[in-house]
Amino acid sequence: MRRLSIITIIALLLPFAAVSQDVREANYQFKIENYQVALKMYLNAYKRDTGNADINYGIGVCRTKTNAAPDKALPHLLKAESKYGQEADYLLALAKAYFFNYKFDKARETLNKATVKLKGNAEADRLKIHIDNAEKMVKSPLNVTFVNLGKGVNSDMDEITPMLTPDNEIMVYSSNRKYDTSLKEYMWDVQYSNSESGDFKKTKAATAFNTVEDEMVAGLSLNGFEMYFYQDAYGIDRDLLISTIEAGGFKGKTQLPPSINTKGMEKSAYSTWTGDTLIFASDGHGGEGGFDLFYTVRLPNGDWCQPTSLGKTVNSQYDELYPMLSTDGKKLYFCSNGTKSMGGFDVFVCSIDLKTLKVGEPRNIGYPLNDVYDNFTISYTNDGNYAYVSATKPDSYGYTDIYRVVFNDKDPMVKLYIVKLQIAQGENKVDFAETETDLKVSVLTKGKTLFGTYNYNPATSSVNVALLPGDYVLEIEGNTIEPFSMKISAPNGPGKKIENLKAVVKLKK
């Protein structure tokens, strides 16, 4: 037998060396809790070593700690079970992965098996409560449809906290699509999109105040003249600032005074129509614990008075963030990750009297506006027929995307089409059910403009599509099927609210 040459040996070892280097760097980023960057490194290493328990463990845990398709953590964690299955962190991550897949019994069972290992773990204790809440709420879903706003608005990273100006002309939101190669971190910026015939297509960066560091949307003034933003940058340490909304964009920035900004963190704010009352979230003014909601009133000399807590009716020992007022100023929306949530942060609503700043008992706005992932805000159009949210869904372009919510029972112009997917006669239906995991359903207008993308429900073999009057083309693509398209004409006028359609597809040869 001839001996292998040195060059051949080096060529054989190089892939293993590259994997080892990726894993070492990923492990370091994991250790410092830079999970988004660690995940990308683990995924790169996974391409060359799919059976490695360490890599699968890293991918699984990182997915449960970010918005990077947390439901896809489960198969990776199961691959890592032989090595990590007895560790508390693994068991907690596994329970969360089951939870993110709506497998509530398995999540509960995993936590129960790990009772001793997770004793005193606050995250595990709260997860048990969230499992119970979610299990109840998914049984009574709201009749809504989610439409992804597309690549003009969304990216392969996070887009969160969309908020509309009262005239519906500008939507602002936060995105961490900017990567700092020197710091190896994804940085947050404020993005905005102007309305084009009632739709939001192309995003812009708020260059009036974005820096190389972090800026995030904090809130708006109810009159639509100002936007609040959070900044963590050189010279400004985790404080609230304000910028004027002007000519479809932003002008200047002003830091809010020390009576509001503290040595802690102030992260979100919303002001009344007159601008004389500000409701904001802070962890630096005392309170019940974590971030709480406070209000402050402008004094005759223009200064803000000492902030006052909105009280225990709203605030908890956990975090309350992103206060937002309804257009009429009678409702307060906010998010909380407390014991009434169905998973992570949920959006709640309560009544508010802006004269007395008294609030009513909050209620969860319901599933699927809230789900097992983080839900921070909901921003309604001024007619109340639509809303905008950020959500983590199978058709997301990256992590969390911005979606338009259509309230199917409310808008008389909207018709709901239930498109049932069927396999052409003679095809092997069992193979399709087992192998098709990535269906993409798109609706186009005018033959080429993307109207929205929709989620395929494998449990019902169907997709729900909500459409305004007009002509559309529905396209379906997948791993195992031939591309399919069909025309849909949504009539303008009275008629059946729900229409059932069939899409007969063929499997690829």
NULO-705838 format. One line per field, with one value per residue (C-alpha): residue in one letter; x, y, z; residue number from 1. Coordinates in steps of 0.5 Angstrom, whole numbers, always signed. Layout:
BEGIN
residuo A, ... $
x X, ... $
y Y, ... $
z Z, ... $
num NUM, ... $
This chain:
BEGIN
residuo M, R, R, L, S, I, I, T, I, I, A, L, L, L, P, F, A, A, V, S, Q, D, V, R, E, A, N, Y, Q, F, K, I, E, N, Y, Q, V, A, L, K, M, Y, L, N, A, Y, K, R, D, T, G, N, A, D, I, N, Y, G, I, G, V, C, R, T, K, T, N, A, A, P, D, K, A, L, P, H, L, L, K, A, E, S, K, Y, G, Q, E, A, D, Y, L, L, A, L, A, K, A, Y, F, F, N, Y, K, F, D, K, A, R, E, T, L, N, K, A, T, V, K, L, K, G, N, A, E, A, D, R, L, K, I, H, I, D, N, A, E, K, M, V, K, S, P, L, N, V, T, F, V, N, L, G, K, G, V, N, S, D, M, D, E, I, T, P, M, L, T, P, D, N, E, I, M, V, Y, S, S, N, R, K, Y, D, T, S, L, K, E, Y, M, W, D, V, Q, Y, S, N, S, E, S, G, D, F, K, K, T, K, A, A, T, A, F, N, T, V, E, D, E, M, V, A, G, L, S, L, N, G, F, E, M, Y, F, Y, Q, D, A, Y, G, I, D, R, D, L, L, I, S, T, I, E, A, G, G, F, K, G, K, T, Q, L, P, P, S, I, N, T, K, G, M, E, K, S, A, Y, S, T, W, T, G, D, T, L, I, F, A, S, D, G, H, G, G, E, G, G, F, D, L, F, Y, T, V, R, L, P, N, G, D, W, C, Q, P, T, S, L, G, K, T, V, N, S, Q, Y, D, E, L, Y, P, M, L, S, T, D, G, K, K, L, Y, F, C, S, N, G, T, K, S, M, G, G, F, D, V, F, V, C, S, I, D, L, K, T, L, K, V, G, E, P, R, N, I, G, Y, P, L, N, D, V, Y, D, N, F, T, I, S, Y, T, N, D, G, N, Y, A, Y, V, S, A, T, K, P, D, S, Y, G, Y, T, D, I, Y, R, V, V, F, N, D, K, D, P, M, V, K, L, Y, I, V, K, L, Q, I, A, Q, G, E, N, K, V, D, F, A, E, T, E, T, D, L, K, V, S, V, L, T, K, G, K, T, L, F, G, T, Y, N, Y, N, P, A, T, S, S, V, N, V, A, L, L, P, G, D, Y, V, L, E, I, E, G, N, T, I, E, P, F, S, M, K, I, S, A, P, N, G, P, G, K, K, I, E, N, L, K, A, V, V, K, L, K, K $
x +0, +3, +4, -1, +3, +4, -1, -6, -6, -6, -12, -16, -15, -16, -24, -23, -19, -24, -29, -25, -24, -31, -33, -28, -30, -37, -36, -33, -39, -44, -40, -41, -48, -47, -52, -54, -46, -45, -51, -48, -42, -45, -49, -43, -39, -46, -45, -39, -41, -48, -47, -43, -46, -43, -45, -52, -52, -50, -55, -61, -59, -58, -64, -68, -65, -66, -71, -68, -73, -74, -78, -72, -68, -72, -68, -61, -62, -65, -58, -54, -58, -53, -48, -52, -58, -57, -55, -60, -59, -60, -66, -69, -67, -71, -77, -77, -76, -82, -86, -84, -87, -93, -92, -94, -95, -88, -85, -89, -86, -79, -79, -82, -77, -72, -75, -69, -64, -68, -70, -70, -69, -74, -74, -76, -82, -84, -84, -89, -94, -93, -94, -101, -103, -101, -105, -111, -111, -109, -116, -120, -116, -118, -120, -114, -109, -102, -99, -91, -89, -84, -76, -77, -79, -76, -69, -65, -65, -70, -75, -79, -84, -87, -91, -96, -96, -104, -104, -102, -97, -90, -89, -82, -79, -72, -68, -61, -59, -53, -47, -40, -34, -30, -34, -37, -44, -51, -53, -60, -62, -69, -72, -78, -82, -87, -94, -95, -102, -104, -98, -91, -86, -79, -75, -70, -65, -66, -60, -62, -60, -57, -50, -45, -48, -55, -61, -68, -75, -78, -85, -89, -93, -100, -101, -95, -90, -85, -81, -78, -72, -67, -60, -54, -48, -42, -44, -51, -52, -58, -63, -69, -68, -73, -73, -78, -82, -82, -83, -84, -77, -74, -70, -65, -65, -66, -64, -70, -68, -65, -72, -73, -67, -63, -57, -61, -64, -70, -73, -79, -84, -91, -94, -101, -104, -102, -95, -96, -96, -91, -91, -85, -81, -75, -71, -68, -74, -75, -82, -84, -78, -75, -78, -84, -89, -88, -92, -89, -93, -90, -90, -92, -84, -83, -80, -82, -84, -82, -84, -90, -91, -97, -98, -99, -105, -100, -93, -91, -84, -82, -82, -87, -85, -87, -93, -97, -104, -110, -112, -117, -113, -117, -113, -106, -103, -96, -92, -90, -87, -90, -94, -100, -96, -97, -89, -84, -87, -94, -98, -104, -109, -112, -117, -113, -116, -111, -114, -113, -108, -112, -111, -116, -115, -110, -112, -108, -110, -110, -108, -105, -103, -99, -96, -91, -85, -84, -89, -88, -93, -99, -100, -107, -109, -114, -120, -118, -119, -112, -106, -98, -94, -87, -88, -83, -87, -85, -85, -80, -75, -70, -71, -77, -81, -86, -93, -100, -106, -112, -118, -123, -129, -128, -126, -132, -128, -124, -125, -122, -120, -118, -114, -114, -107, -108, -104, -105, -109, -104, -98, -95, -99, -95, -88, -91, -93, -87, -82, -85, -83, -82, -88, -88, -94, -94, -100, -98, -102, -101, -97, -91, -92, -91, -98, -96, -93, -98, -97, -99, -102, -100, -105, -111, -107, -109, -107, -111, -111, -114, -115, -118, -122, -118, -114, -109, -104, -103, -96, -94, -87, -84, -78, -82, -87, -87, -89, -96, -100, -107, -111, -116, -121, -123, -130, -132, -138, -143, -142, -140, -134, -130, -129, -126, -121, -117, -110, -108, -100, -96, -90, -83, -80 $
y +0, +7, +12, +18, +24, +30, +34, +29, +29, +36, +36, +31, +35, +42, +41, +38, +44, +49, +46, +46, +53, +55, +51, +54, +61, +60, +57, +64, +68, +63, +64, +72, +71, +73, +68, +71, +71, +64, +61, +63, +60, +54, +53, +54, +48, +44, +44, +40, +36, +35, +29, +33, +34, +40, +44, +41, +43, +50, +51, +49, +53, +59, +58, +58, +65, +69, +70, +65, +60, +58, +52, +49, +48, +42, +37, +39, +39, +32, +30, +33, +29, +23, +28, +33, +30, +30, +38, +43, +48, +43, +40, +48, +49, +42, +44, +51, +48, +43, +50, +53, +48, +48, +41, +43, +36, +35, +41, +40, +33, +35, +40, +35, +30, +36, +38, +37, +40, +46, +47, +55, +56, +62, +62, +54, +56, +62, +57, +52, +58, +60, +53, +53, +60, +58, +52, +55, +61, +57, +54, +60, +64, +70, +71, +74, +73, +75, +78, +79, +86, +83, +84, +92, +92, +86, +83, +76, +79, +82, +87, +89, +94, +97, +104, +108, +115, +117, +119, +112, +115, +113, +106, +106, +100, +97, +93, +90, +88, +92, +88, +91, +87, +89, +88, +82, +84, +86, +93, +96, +102, +106, +104, +107, +106, +111, +109, +108, +108, +105, +100, +100, +98, +100, +102, +107, +108, +114, +118, +124, +120, +113, +112, +106, +104, +102, +106, +103, +106, +108, +111, +116, +122, +121, +127, +124, +130, +127, +120, +118, +113, +109, +110, +107, +110, +114, +120, +117, +111, +108, +114, +116, +122, +125, +127, +131, +128, +133, +132, +124, +123, +126, +132, +133, +130, +132, +128, +128, +131, +127, +128, +122, +119, +116, +112, +106, +104, +108, +104, +106, +112, +115, +122, +125, +129, +135, +133, +135, +128, +122, +115, +111, +105, +105, +101, +106, +110, +104, +101, +93, +90, +90, +95, +99, +104, +111, +118, +125, +131, +138, +144, +151, +152, +147, +142, +135, +133, +127, +121, +117, +109, +107, +103, +95, +94, +95, +94, +87, +84, +83, +87, +92, +96, +100, +104, +106, +110, +108, +114, +116, +116, +112, +105, +104, +98, +95, +89, +84, +78, +77, +71, +73, +72, +66, +66, +71, +78, +79, +85, +87, +93, +97, +103, +109, +116, +121, +126, +122, +117, +112, +105, +99, +92, +89, +84, +80, +82, +74, +69, +69, +76, +74, +67, +63, +68, +75, +80, +87, +92, +92, +99, +100, +104, +110, +106, +100, +95, +93, +93, +92, +87, +84, +76, +70, +66, +60, +65, +70, +72, +72, +72, +77, +80, +86, +83, +87, +84, +83, +82, +78, +79, +87, +89, +88, +89, +83, +76, +70, +64, +57, +54, +47, +43, +37, +32, +30, +23, +17, +21, +18, +22, +19, +21, +28, +29, +26, +30, +37, +41, +48, +50, +58, +61, +68, +72, +77, +83, +86, +79, +81, +85, +81, +83, +78, +71, +66, +60, +53, +49, +42, +40, +42, +42, +49, +56, +62, +68, +75, +79, +86, +87, +86, +80, +76, +70, +65, +61, +55, +53, +47, +42, +36, +39, +42, +50, +52, +58, +60, +66, +69, +75, +78, +81, +88, +88, +83, +76, +70, +72, +65, +62, +55, +53, +47, +47, +41, +40, +35, +32, +33, +27 $
z +0, -2, +4, +3, +1, +6, +2, +2, +9, +10, +5, +9, +16, +14, +14, +21, +23, +20, +24, +30, +29, +28, +34, +39, +37, +37, +44, +46, +43, +47, +53, +53, +51, +44, +42, +35, +33, +36, +32, +25, +27, +30, +23, +19, +23, +23, +15, +16, +22, +23, +28, +33, +40, +42, +35, +36, +43, +41, +36, +40, +46, +41, +38, +44, +47, +40, +35, +30, +29, +36, +34, +30, +36, +38, +33, +35, +42, +41, +37, +43, +49, +49, +52, +55, +57, +65, +65, +68, +62, +57, +60, +61, +53, +51, +55, +52, +45, +46, +48, +42, +38, +42, +45, +51, +54, +53, +55, +62, +62, +61, +67, +71, +70, +72, +78, +82, +77, +76, +83, +85, +77, +76, +69, +69, +74, +70, +64, +67, +68, +61, +59, +62, +60, +53, +53, +55, +50, +44, +44, +43, +37, +34, +27, +24, +18, +18, +12, +12, +9, +5, +4, +3, +10, +13, +13, +15, +22, +27, +26, +32, +35, +29, +31, +26, +26, +27, +20, +18, +13, +17, +20, +25, +28, +30, +26, +28, +21, +22, +23, +27, +24, +30, +35, +32, +34, +31, +32, +33, +28, +28, +21, +18, +12, +8, +6, -1, -3, +4, +4, +6, +2, +2, +9, +10, +16, +21, +19, +23, +29, +28, +30, +29, +36, +38, +37, +38, +37, +44, +42, +39, +41, +40, +35, +31, +31, +35, +36, +42, +41, +46, +45, +48, +45, +46, +51, +52, +56, +55, +55, +52, +46, +42, +35, +31, +25, +19, +11, +12, +16, +22, +24, +30, +37, +44, +50, +55, +62, +68, +72, +67, +64, +70, +71, +70, +63, +60, +54, +51, +52, +49, +50, +50, +44, +48, +49, +57, +59, +58, +60, +60, +62, +67, +71, +75, +78, +83, +83, +83, +80, +73, +68, +70, +67, +70, +68, +68, +67, +64, +69, +67, +66, +61, +66, +67, +74, +78, +75, +79, +78, +74, +80, +81, +77, +71, +74, +76, +79, +72, +66, +63, +57, +50, +53, +47, +47, +43, +38, +42, +48, +52, +52, +54, +51, +54, +54, +60, +61, +67, +70, +65, +59, +54, +53, +54, +53, +51, +49, +54, +54, +59, +60, +62, +64, +62, +67, +73, +70, +73, +69, +69, +70, +64, +59, +54, +47, +45, +41, +36, +36, +42, +42, +45, +43, +44, +43, +44, +41, +37, +33, +30, +23, +25, +23, +27, +21, +21, +25, +25, +29, +30, +30, +29, +24, +19, +13, +16, +12, +18, +25, +27, +22, +21, +19, +17, +21, +18, +23, +18, +22, +22, +15, +10, +4, +6, +4, +7, +2, +5, +0, +1, -2, -5, -9, -16, -17, -17, -13, -7, -1, +4, +2, +1, +8, +11, +6, +5, +10, +7, +3, +1, -1, -4, -7, -13, -15, -22, -24, -21, -14, -8, -4, +2, +4, +8, +13, +10, +16, +15, +20, +16, +9, +8, +8, +9, +5, +6, +0, -1, -8, -14, -18, -15, -17, -12, -12, -8, -8, -4, -4, -7, -11, -18, -18, -18, -19, -19, -21, -15, -16, -10, -12, -9, -6, -2, -2, +2, +7, +6, +0, -1, -6, -8, -11, -14, -14, -17, -14, -17, -21 $
num 1, 2, 3, 4, 5, 6, 7, 8, 9, 10, 11, 12, 13, 14, 15, 16, 17, 18, 19, 20, 21, 22, 23, 24, 25, 26, 27, 28, 29, 30, 31, 32, 33, 34, 35, 36, 37, 38, 39, 40, 41, 42, 43, 44, 45, 46, 47, 48, 49, 50, 51, 52, 53, 54, 55, 56, 57, 58, 59, 60, 61, 62, 63, 64, 65, 66, 67, 68, 69, 70, 71, 72, 73, 74, 75, 76, 77, 78, 79, 80, 81, 82, 83, 84, 85, 86, 87, 88, 89, 90, 91, 92, 93, 94, 95, 96, 97, 98, 99, 100, 101, 102, 103, 104, 105, 106, 107, 108, 109, 110, 111, 112, 113, 114, 115, 116, 117, 118, 119, 120, 121, 122, 123, 124, 125, 126, 127, 128, 129, 130, 131, 132, 133, 134, 135, 136, 137, 138, 139, 140, 141, 142, 143, 144, 145, 146, 147, 148, 149, 150, 151, 152, 153, 154, 155, 156, 157, 158, 159, 160, 161, 162, 163, 164, 165, 166, 167, 168, 169, 170, 171, 172, 173, 174, 175, 176, 177, 178, 179, 180, 181, 182, 183, 184, 185, 186, 187, 188, 189, 190, 191, 192, 193, 194, 195, 196, 197, 198, 199, 200, 201, 202, 203, 204, 205, 206, 207, 208, 209, 210, 211, 212, 213, 214, 215, 216, 217, 218, 219, 220, 221, 222, 223, 224, 225, 226, 227, 228, 229, 230, 231, 232, 233, 234, 235, 236, 237, 238, 239, 240, 241, 242, 243, 244, 245, 246, 247, 248, 249, 250, 251, 252, 253, 254, 255, 256, 257, 258, 259, 260, 261, 262, 263, 264, 265, 266, 267, 268, 269, 270, 271, 272, 273, 274, 275, 276, 277, 278, 279, 280, 281, 282, 283, 284, 285, 286, 287, 288, 289, 290, 291, 292, 293, 294, 295, 296, 297, 298, 299, 300, 301, 302, 303, 304, 305, 306, 307, 308, 309, 310, 311, 312, 313, 314, 315, 316, 317, 318, 319, 320, 321, 322, 323, 324, 325, 326, 327, 328, 329, 330, 331, 332, 333, 334, 335, 336, 337, 338, 339, 340, 341, 342, 343, 344, 345, 346, 347, 348, 349, 350, 351, 352, 353, 354, 355, 356, 357, 358, 359, 360, 361, 362, 363, 364, 365, 366, 367, 368, 369, 370, 371, 372, 373, 374, 375, 376, 377, 378, 379, 380, 381, 382, 383, 384, 385, 386, 387, 388, 389, 390, 391, 392, 393, 394, 395, 396, 397, 398, 399, 400, 401, 402, 403, 404, 405, 406, 407, 408, 409, 410, 411, 412, 413, 414, 415, 416, 417, 418, 419, 420, 421, 422, 423, 424, 425, 426, 427, 428, 429, 430, 431, 432, 433, 434, 435, 436, 437, 438, 439, 440, 441, 442, 443, 444, 445, 446, 447, 448, 449, 450, 451, 452, 453, 454, 455, 456, 457, 458, 459, 460, 461, 462, 463, 464, 465, 466, 467, 468, 469, 470, 471, 472, 473, 474, 475, 476, 477, 478, 479, 480, 481, 482, 483, 484, 485, 486, 487, 488, 489, 490, 491, 492, 493, 494, 495, 496, 497, 498, 499, 500, 501, 502, 503, 504, 505, 506, 507, 508, 509 $
